[in-house]
């Protein structure tokens, strides 16, 4: 494994120590690896979500409405939902 040194403020170090003391993680490195894996998974999920939206948009075809009308309709639907 590669080594990475990170400087964190005392409050974060205290949090890391607390999480390790709880027993969920065996070390600070274990905690950091878990956080990085979660971040990587979240980024991959977001990428897939965006790809899905792009595919949906491409599959929907070209609208004959003016962009301003489309935006007005989106705003109106949003207001109706939060209403």
FENQUIUR-V471623 format. One record per residue. N is the residue number from 1. RES is the residue in three letters. PHI is phi in whole degrees, -180 to 180 (none if undefined). Layout:
{{N	RES	PHI} {N	RES	PHI}}
This chain:
{{1	UNK	none} {2	UNK	-82} {3	UNK	-107} {4	UNK	-138} {5	UNK	-100} {6	UNK	-128} {7	UNK	-100} {8	UNK	-130} {9	UNK	-70} {10	UNK	-54} {11	UNK	-63} {12	UNK	-70} {13	UNK	-62} {14	UNK	-63} {15	UNK	-64} {16	UNK	-60} {17	UNK	-59} {18	UNK	-63} {19	UNK	-64} {20	UNK	-66} {21	UNK	-63} {22	UNK	-66} {23	UNK	96} {24	UNK	-72} {25	UNK	-121} {26	UNK	-85} {27	UNK	-162} {28	UNK	-61} {29	UNK	-62} {30	UNK	-62} {31	UNK	-62} {32	UNK	-63} {33	UNK	-61} {34	UNK	-63} {35	UNK	-62} {36	UNK	-66} {37	UNK	-62} {38	UNK	-62} {39	UNK	-63} {40	UNK	-63} {41	UNK	-63} {42	UNK	-64} {43	UNK	-65} {44	UNK	-67} {45	UNK	-64} {46	UNK	-65} {47	UNK	-62} {48	UNK	-65} {49	UNK	-62} {50	UNK	-65} {51	UNK	-61} {52	UNK	-63} {53	UNK	-65} {54	UNK	-64} {55	UNK	-62} {56	UNK	-62} {57	UNK	-64} {58	UNK	-65} {59	UNK	-73} {60	UNK	-76} {61	UNK	84} {62	UNK	-97} {63	UNK	-81} {64	UNK	-91} {65	UNK	-78} {66	UNK	-71} {67	UNK	-54} {68	UNK	-63} {69	UNK	-67} {70	UNK	-61} {71	UNK	-64} {72	UNK	-60} {73	UNK	-66} {74	UNK	-62} {75	UNK	-63} {76	UNK	-63} {77	UNK	-63} {78	UNK	-61} {79	UNK	-63} {80	UNK	-65} {81	UNK	-70} {82	UNK	-88} {83	UNK	-45}}
